[in-house]
Amino acid sequence: MMKALLTIGLMALLVLACGSGDTAAPMNADAGIGKGEQLFAMNCVLCHGKDGKLGFNGAKDLTASTLTKAEMIAIVTNGKAPTMMPYKNMFTAKEIDTVVDYVRTLGKRK
């Protein structure tokens, strides 16, 4: 179990290291495209999948979530033991908000 978590952590760091570092992408209000989608792609796809349904290593199907926006923000901010790390030291509150806004569009897509 510990080896799997270490592997996932290293993969997440690799994904972060490969990011462009350009955080000034414009936000597109159309279907949640923009900064939230970029952050999701760089940090969440590994476990949740591009469509939010993957569920790798116990990750939840985000499209079936019944959580409120505030509850989702709390989970992204503080993590969910033992598998999801907290993002409060990686993302600003605004970035967490944009990721959550994007995630909330996943269940509405066809």
N, CA and C atoms as an extended XYZ file, in Angstrom:
330
Properties=species:S:1:pos:R:3:atomname:S:1:resname:S:1:resid:I:1 pbc="F F F"
N         0.834       -1.194        0.000 N   MET     1
C         0.000        0.000        0.000 CA  MET     1
C         0.874        1.250        0.000 C   MET     1
N         1.894        1.253        0.838 N   MET     2
C         2.777        2.413        0.933 CA  MET     2
C         3.525        2.615       -0.382 C   MET     2
N         3.938        1.508       -1.002 N   LYS     3
C         4.646        1.606       -2.271 CA  LYS     3
C         3.737        2.211       -3.340 C   LYS     3
N         2.465        1.818       -3.348 N   ALA     4
C         1.515        2.363       -4.323 CA  ALA     4
C         1.325        3.863       -4.103 C   ALA     4
N         1.196        4.290       -2.847 N   LEU     5
C         1.037        5.713       -2.554 CA  LEU     5
C         2.281        6.504       -2.951 C   LEU     5
N         3.441        5.924       -2.695 N   LEU     6
C         4.680        6.585       -3.086 CA  LEU     6
C         4.762        6.714       -4.606 C   LEU     6
N         4.386        5.657       -5.301 N   THR     7
C         4.390        5.691       -6.768 CA  THR     7
C         3.444        6.766       -7.286 C   THR     7
N         2.249        6.845       -6.724 N   ILE     8
C         1.276        7.856       -7.140 CA  ILE     8
C         1.808        9.253       -6.851 C   ILE     8
N         2.403        9.427       -5.701 N   GLY     9
C         2.968       10.727       -5.343 CA  GLY     9
C         4.071       11.143       -6.302 C   GLY     9
N         4.940       10.202       -6.645 N   LEU    10
C         6.014       10.508       -7.586 CA  LEU    10
C         5.465       10.827       -8.968 C   LEU    10
N         4.423       10.107       -9.384 N   MET    11
C         3.807       10.388      -10.680 CA  MET    11
C         3.168       11.772      -10.679 C   MET    11
N         2.534       12.130       -9.570 N   ALA    12
C         1.923       13.455       -9.472 CA  ALA    12
C         2.987       14.548       -9.550 C   ALA    12
N         4.112       14.327       -8.887 N   LEU    13
C         5.202       15.303       -8.965 CA  LEU    13
C         5.747       15.405      -10.388 C   LEU    13
N         5.827       14.279      -11.072 N   LEU    14
C         6.283       14.289      -12.456 CA  LEU    14
C         5.335       15.097      -13.332 C   LEU    14
N         4.045       14.903      -13.136 N   VAL    15
C         3.050       15.655      -13.902 CA  VAL    15
C         3.194       17.145      -13.614 C   VAL    15
N         3.379       17.503      -12.355 N   LEU    16
C         3.558       18.909      -11.997 CA  LEU    16
C         4.831       19.484      -12.613 C   LEU    16
N         5.895       18.706      -12.596 N   ALA    17
C         7.164       19.173      -13.136 CA  ALA    17
C         7.096       19.390      -14.643 C   ALA    17
N         6.236       18.639      -15.298 N   CYS    18
C         6.116       18.749      -16.755 CA  CYS    18
C         5.172       19.866      -17.180 C   CYS    18
N         4.502       20.512      -16.226 N   GLY    19
C         3.587       21.602      -16.550 CA  GLY    19
C         4.345       22.768      -17.151 C   GLY    19
N         3.651       23.558      -17.915 N   SER    20
C         4.287       24.683      -18.602 CA  SER    20
C         4.660       25.816      -17.665 C   SER    20
N         4.006       25.878      -16.511 N   GLY    21
C         4.270       26.969      -15.594 CA  GLY    21
C         3.534       28.232      -15.963 C   GLY    21
N         2.858       28.250      -17.095 N   ASP    22
C         2.103       29.419      -17.546 CA  ASP    22
C         0.743       29.391      -16.881 C   ASP    22
N         0.551       30.221      -15.883 N   THR    23
C        -0.716       30.240      -15.155 CA  THR    23
C        -1.595       31.404      -15.586 C   THR    23
N        -1.226       32.087      -16.653 N   ALA    24
C        -1.972       33.261      -17.075 CA  ALA    24
C        -2.960       32.966      -18.206 C   ALA    24
N        -3.365       31.695      -18.344 N   ALA    25
C        -4.301       31.348      -19.412 CA  ALA    25
C        -5.650       31.998      -19.145 C   ALA    25
N        -6.285       32.523      -20.170 N   PRO    26
C        -7.576       33.171      -19.984 CA  PRO    26
C        -8.660       32.160      -19.638 C   PRO    26
N        -9.602       32.566      -18.837 N   MET    27
C       -10.720       31.715      -18.451 CA  MET    27
C       -11.808       31.821      -19.500 C   MET    27
N       -12.302       30.693      -19.939 N   ASN    28
C       -13.384       30.641      -20.909 CA  ASN    28
C       -14.616       30.143      -20.179 C   ASN    28
N       -15.658       30.918      -20.133 N   ALA    29
C       -16.859       30.557      -19.391 CA  ALA    29
C       -17.614       29.406      -20.048 C   ALA    29
N       -17.277       29.043      -21.268 N   ASP    30
C       -17.959       27.994      -22.003 CA  ASP    30
C       -17.568       26.622      -21.473 C   ASP    30
N       -18.506       25.954      -20.787 N   ALA    31
C       -18.347       24.572      -20.314 CA  ALA    31
C       -17.171       24.365      -19.365 C   ALA    31
N       -16.799       25.378      -18.609 N   GLY    32
C       -15.755       25.213      -17.608 CA  GLY    32
C       -14.350       25.090      -18.172 C   GLY    32
N       -14.148       25.433      -19.426 N   ILE    33
C       -12.825       25.352      -20.030 CA  ILE    33
C       -11.979       26.493      -19.477 C   ILE    33
N       -10.730       26.263      -19.229 N   GLY    34
C        -9.842       27.314      -18.765 CA  GLY    34
C        -8.937       26.842      -17.667 C   GLY    34
N        -8.676       27.712      -16.741 N   LYS    35
C        -7.728       27.447      -15.661 CA  LYS    35
C        -8.117       26.216      -14.841 C   LYS    35
N        -9.387       26.071      -14.512 N   GLY    36
C        -9.829       24.909      -13.734 CA  GLY    36
C        -9.559       23.607      -14.454 C   GLY    36
N        -9.805       23.596      -15.756 N   GLU    37
C        -9.547       22.391      -16.547 CA  GLU    37
C        -8.049       22.102      -16.611 C   GLU    37
N        -7.239       23.142      -16.754 N   GLN    38
C        -5.783       22.955      -16.795 CA  GLN    38
C        -5.274       22.362      -15.483 C   GLN    38
N        -5.711       22.919      -14.369 N   LEU    39
C        -5.280       22.412      -13.066 CA  LEU    39
C        -5.758       20.988      -12.844 C   LEU    39
N        -6.985       20.692      -13.262 N   PHE    40
C        -7.527       19.336      -13.154 CA  PHE    40
C        -6.669       18.377      -13.977 C   PHE    40
N        -6.349       18.760      -15.199 N   ALA    41
C        -5.553       17.899      -16.081 CA  ALA    41
C        -4.165       17.632      -15.501 C   ALA    41
N        -3.584       18.615      -14.858 N   MET    42
C        -2.235       18.465      -14.318 CA  MET    42
C        -2.201       17.715      -12.983 C   MET    42
N        -3.289       17.756      -12.214 N   ASN    43
C        -3.224       17.250      -10.844 CA  ASN    43
C        -4.235       16.164      -10.481 C   ASN    43
N        -5.296       16.030      -11.247 N   CYS    44
C        -6.388       15.151      -10.836 CA  CYS    44
C        -6.639       13.977      -11.773 C   CYS    44
N        -6.244       14.129      -13.031 N   VAL    45
C        -6.551       13.127      -14.057 CA  VAL    45
C        -5.957       11.762      -13.723 C   VAL    45
N        -4.789       11.728      -13.126 N   LEU    46
C        -4.126       10.466      -12.823 CA  LEU    46
C        -5.047        9.520      -12.049 C   LEU    46
N        -5.734       10.031      -11.057 N   CYS    47
C        -6.623        9.184      -10.244 CA  CYS    47
C        -8.080        9.245      -10.690 C   CYS    47
N        -8.555       10.421      -11.071 N   HIS    48
C        -9.972       10.589      -11.389 CA  HIS    48
C       -10.293       10.404      -12.869 C   HIS    48
N        -9.285       10.424      -13.727 N   GLY    49
C        -9.504       10.278      -15.158 CA  GLY    49
C        -9.946       11.582      -15.790 C   GLY    49
N        -9.773       11.675      -17.104 N   LYS    50
C       -10.095       12.904      -17.832 CA  LYS    50
C       -11.563       13.278      -17.689 C   LYS    50
N       -12.435       12.254      -17.628 N   ASP    51
C       -13.870       12.509      -17.514 CA  ASP    51
C       -14.372       12.483      -16.071 C   ASP    51
N       -13.462       12.275      -15.103 N   GLY    52
C       -13.838       12.256      -13.695 CA  GLY    52
C       -14.367       10.932      -13.191 C   GLY    52
N       -14.351        9.889      -14.028 N   LYS    53
C       -14.956        8.606      -13.667 CA  LYS    53
C       -13.955        7.487      -13.383 C   LYS    53
N       -12.668        7.742      -13.474 N   LEU    54
C       -11.675        6.666      -13.428 CA  LEU    54
C       -11.684        5.874      -12.128 C   LEU    54
N       -11.545        6.519      -11.001 N   GLY    55
C       -11.569        5.829       -9.722 CA  GLY    55
C       -10.322        5.029       -9.414 C   GLY    55
N        -9.155        5.418       -9.928 N   PHE    56
C        -7.904        4.724       -9.631 CA  PHE    56
C        -7.536        4.909       -8.160 C   PHE    56
N        -7.109        3.825       -7.536 N   ASN    57
C        -6.662        3.849       -6.144 CA  ASN    57
C        -7.732        4.386       -5.190 C   ASN    57
N        -8.981        4.051       -5.465 N   GLY    58
C       -10.070        4.448       -4.574 CA  GLY    58
C       -10.637        5.832       -4.830 C   GLY    58
N       -10.165        6.504       -5.888 N   ALA    59
C       -10.684        7.841       -6.202 CA  ALA    59
C       -12.165        7.747       -6.557 C   ALA    59
N       -12.914        8.700       -6.125 N   LYS    60
C       -14.362        8.722       -6.352 CA  LYS    60
C       -14.693        9.126       -7.787 C   LYS    60
N       -15.845        8.643       -8.266 N   ASP    61
C       -16.396        9.070       -9.548 CA  ASP    61
C       -16.954       10.465       -9.321 C   ASP    61
N       -16.266       11.462       -9.838 N   LEU    62
C       -16.651       12.847       -9.596 CA  LEU    62
C       -17.963       13.218      -10.264 C   LEU    62
N       -18.340       12.500      -11.312 N   THR    63
C       -19.581       12.811      -12.015 CA  THR    63
C       -20.811       12.391      -11.217 C   THR    63
N       -20.619       11.511      -10.234 N   ALA    64
C       -21.736       11.027       -9.424 CA  ALA    64
C       -21.792       11.718       -8.061 C   ALA    64
N       -20.961       12.718       -7.852 N   SER    65
C       -20.878       13.382       -6.558 CA  SER    65
C       -22.169       14.117       -6.209 C   SER    65
N       -22.545       14.022       -4.953 N   THR    66
C       -23.693       14.762       -4.433 CA  THR    66
C       -23.238       15.837       -3.443 C   THR    66
N       -21.937       16.061       -3.392 N   LEU    67
C       -21.387       17.055       -2.474 CA  LEU    67
C       -21.725       18.470       -2.937 C   LEU    67
N       -21.849       19.352       -1.976 N   THR    68
C       -22.034       20.770       -2.295 CA  THR    68
C       -20.695       21.341       -2.748 C   THR    68
N       -20.728       22.526       -3.323 N   LYS    69
C       -19.486       23.175       -3.743 CA  LYS    69
C       -18.571       23.397       -2.537 C   LYS    69
N       -19.131       23.829       -1.427 N   ALA    70
C       -18.331       24.066       -0.223 CA  ALA    70
C       -17.668       22.777        0.274 C   ALA    70
N       -18.390       21.672        0.220 N   GLU    71
C       -17.818       20.387        0.636 CA  GLU    71
C       -16.690       19.963       -0.302 C   GLU    71
N       -16.877       20.190       -1.596 N   MET    72
C       -15.835       19.851       -2.567 CA  MET    72
C       -14.594       20.716       -2.345 C   MET    72
N       -14.791       21.995       -2.092 N   ILE    73
C       -13.666       22.897       -1.825 CA  ILE    73
C       -12.904       22.415       -0.590 C   ILE    73
N       -13.622       21.996        0.436 N   ALA    74
C       -12.973       21.507        1.660 CA  ALA    74
C       -12.123       20.271        1.377 C   ALA    74
N       -12.621       19.357        0.544 N   ILE    75
C       -11.867       18.141        0.233 CA  ILE    75
C       -10.630       18.468       -0.591 C   ILE    75
N       -10.763       19.317       -1.591 N   VAL    76
C        -9.598       19.687       -2.399 CA  VAL    76
C        -8.585       20.424       -1.522 C   VAL    76
N        -9.048       21.296       -0.681 N   THR    77
C        -8.166       22.074        0.186 CA  THR    77
C        -7.429       21.196        1.190 C   THR    77
N        -8.161       20.312        1.876 N   ASN    78
C        -7.602       19.539        2.983 CA  ASN    78
C        -7.254       18.101        2.648 C   ASN    78
N        -7.613       17.638        1.442 N   GLY    79
C        -7.349       16.254        1.067 CA  GLY    79
C        -8.358       15.315        1.700 C   GLY    79
N        -8.194       14.049        1.403 N   LYS    80
C        -9.074       13.032        1.969 CA  LYS    80
C        -8.214       11.808        2.246 C   LYS    80
N        -7.911       11.609        3.515 N   ALA    81
C        -7.028       10.508        3.913 CA  ALA    81
C        -7.668        9.177        3.535 C   ALA    81
N        -6.928        8.204        3.161 N   PRO    82
C        -5.462        8.195        3.095 CA  PRO    82
C        -4.914        8.460        1.694 C   PRO    82
N        -5.769        8.640        0.696 N   THR    83
C        -5.254        8.661       -0.668 CA  THR    83
C        -5.152       10.024       -1.337 C   THR    83
N        -5.981       10.968       -0.983 N   MET    84
C        -5.936       12.261       -1.667 CA  MET    84
C        -5.192       13.286       -0.821 C   MET    84
N        -4.159       13.848       -1.426 N   MET    85
C        -3.360       14.835       -0.704 CA  MET    85
C        -4.074       16.187       -0.645 C   MET    85
N        -3.769       16.995        0.346 N   PRO    86
C        -4.327       18.346        0.401 CA  PRO    86
C        -3.628       19.256       -0.605 C   PRO    86
N        -4.389       20.177       -1.184 N   TYR    87
C        -3.836       21.101       -2.161 CA  TYR    87
C        -3.742       22.523       -1.627 C   TYR    87
N        -3.977       22.727       -0.328 N   LYS    88
C        -3.966       24.074        0.243 CA  LYS    88
C        -2.603       24.751        0.147 C   LYS    88
N        -1.542       23.990        0.057 N   ASN    89
C        -0.213       24.589       -0.044 CA  ASN    89
C         0.281       24.661       -1.487 C   ASN    89
N        -0.508       24.138       -2.427 N   MET    90
C        -0.131       24.160       -3.844 CA  MET    90
C        -0.957       25.158       -4.641 C   MET    90
N        -2.221       25.284       -4.297 N   PHE    91
C        -3.152       26.139       -5.031 CA  PHE    91
C        -3.599       27.293       -4.155 C   PHE    91
N        -3.923       28.406       -4.782 N   THR    92
C        -4.570       29.496       -4.058 CA  THR    92
C        -6.044       29.123       -3.875 C   THR    92
N        -6.732       29.855       -3.025 N   ALA    93
C        -8.167       29.621       -2.830 CA  ALA    93
C        -8.921       29.803       -4.149 C   ALA    93
N        -8.515       30.771       -4.954 N   LYS    94
C        -9.145       31.021       -6.251 CA  LYS    94
C        -8.920       29.842       -7.203 C   LYS    94
N        -7.728       29.279       -7.205 N   GLU    95
C        -7.447       28.121       -8.059 CA  GLU    95
C        -8.265       26.914       -7.633 C   GLU    95
N        -8.378       26.696       -6.332 N   ILE    96
C        -9.206       25.590       -5.844 CA  ILE    96
C       -10.647       25.802       -6.281 C   ILE    96
N       -11.130       27.018       -6.184 N   ASP    97
C       -12.489       27.342       -6.612 CA  ASP    97
C       -12.683       27.038       -8.100 C   ASP    97
N       -11.703       27.382       -8.933 N   THR    98
C       -11.848       27.138      -10.370 CA  THR    98
C       -11.804       25.647      -10.699 C   THR    98
N       -10.989       24.882       -9.966 N   VAL    99
C       -10.957       23.425      -10.172 CA  VAL    99
C       -12.311       22.832       -9.802 C   VAL    99
N       -12.845       23.243       -8.677 N   VAL   100
C       -14.151       22.730       -8.242 CA  VAL   100
C       -15.239       23.120       -9.244 C   VAL   100
N       -15.207       24.346       -9.723 N   ASP   101
C       -16.183       24.749      -10.743 CA  ASP   101
C       -16.087       23.849      -11.970 C   ASP   101
N       -14.861       23.550      -12.391 N   TYR   102
C       -14.682       22.665      -13.545 CA  TYR   102
C       -15.204       21.258      -13.241 C   TYR   102
N       -14.856       20.720      -12.084 N   VAL   103
C       -15.301       19.370      -11.712 CA  VAL   103
C       -16.821       19.287      -11.711 C   VAL   103
N       -17.462       20.347      -11.256 N   ARG   104
C       -18.940       20.331      -11.198 CA  ARG   104
C       -19.565       20.317      -12.597 C   ARG   104
N       -18.804       20.630      -13.636 N   THR   105
C       -19.327       20.531      -15.010 CA  THR   105
C       -19.219       19.112      -15.569 C   THR   105
N       -18.372       18.283      -14.978 N   LEU   106
C       -18.107       16.948      -15.529 CA  LEU   106
C       -19.370       16.076      -15.593 C   LEU   106
N       -20.185       16.114      -14.574 N   GLY   107
C       -21.404       15.308      -14.552 CA  GLY   107
C       -22.466       15.803      -15.509 C   GLY   107
N       -22.304       17.014      -16.018 N   LYS   108
C       -23.295       17.614      -16.916 CA  LYS   108
C       -22.926       17.423      -18.382 C   LYS   108
N       -21.757       16.846      -18.632 N   ARG   109
C       -21.303       16.654      -20.013 CA  ARG   109
C       -21.835       15.336      -20.540 C   ARG   109
N       -22.012       15.297      -21.842 N   LYS   110
C       -22.511       14.066      -22.476 CA  LYS   110
C       -21.396       13.293      -23.105 C   LYS   110
